[in-house]
Amino acid sequence: MRKILGLAAFAAGLAAAGARDPGSAPQAAKTEGLAIFAEGIVSTPDDEFGAAFTPDGNAVYFTKRTPTTNTSPLSFICLSRRVNGRWQEPEIAAFSGTYNDLGAAVSPDGKRLYFASDRPLPGASAGKRSDLNIWFVERQGNGWGPARALGPAVNTPAEDLSPSIAADGTLYFASSRPSGKGSLDIWRSRPEGGDFAAPENLGDVNSPGPDGAPSISPDQSLLVFASNGRPDTLRGRGHYYPRSDLYVSEAAGAGWGTPRHLGAPVNSTASESNPSFSADGASFFFSSDRGFAGIPMEPAVSASAFEEGVRGISNGWSNVYRIDARVLREGKGATP
């Protein structure tokens, strides 16, 4: 996943461009039922991913990332509030903006917000940069208290990130710890004594390649995640490079069903990741870096179209997309 700091793979993808008049501004393909979320507010020409909603649906936390340069990019968590039905200009969350923070997840009861960060763990040497670990803040009035790291059962010397929390407090997350099946696996840890118990690997949900960015429905009936390199992962035009698609697995007894590729319009030849649900479970959100460019360009792009494209919302940086959550049930017509 392009958004996982400190891990290789999941490079940016560019979706195939549709035919258009020569010299016209490149436009993102329109697909029935799929929409860019909060265009111009949350989704902009910048790099945004993830969408975590408070239980009332009137606040969304998402990650914004500075452009990649020769120096390390900064990811920080932003907050946008909905007032009179309109999303307001975002602000950086009070607990973010200093370290690399990404992948916010609000607990279904709204009392905690979890996120990944490379901020130093308690007891670390001054100035020492940490790997990614999972942190949380607790609700205090209308704001959040100080950030605290989860314990050593979850946070290890490996990368631990992408938290998602179920209604009963069970934590799902991704980790590169060496006891996994692949280079990055999905794990589950149940609440225990104010922290979390030793996590369990989700077994055959994981593949030999990287699997991450899990999102669990509150009742734990559906697990959506990003995976890279499975046989049905879509390829773009031009040279192949690693990218992630979204998969869904349904709970089956004590285990999980075979992961199913979500297909179009959710997946594309770009990179899709960071799935999440709306507070009421009716909408499904994900991030995609689909854009105007593809190899080869058909027809050849003009200078003016290129300039407009790279400065527009479909420039190949990630945006947040929304679609009806029924797409996850393969025609069963039920929402999570």
KAVENCOR-V28243 format. One line per field, one symbol per residue. burial: # if it has 24 or more other ideal C-beta (glycine too) atoms within 12 Angstrom, else .. A space follows every 50 residues. Layout:
burial = ???
This chain:
burial = #######.#########.......##.##....#.###..########## #####...#######........#########....#..#..#.##..## ########.#.########.#........########......#..#### #.####.#########..#########..##########.#....#..## ###.###.##########.###########..####....########## .....#..####.################.#.############..#... #...#...#..##############.##.......#
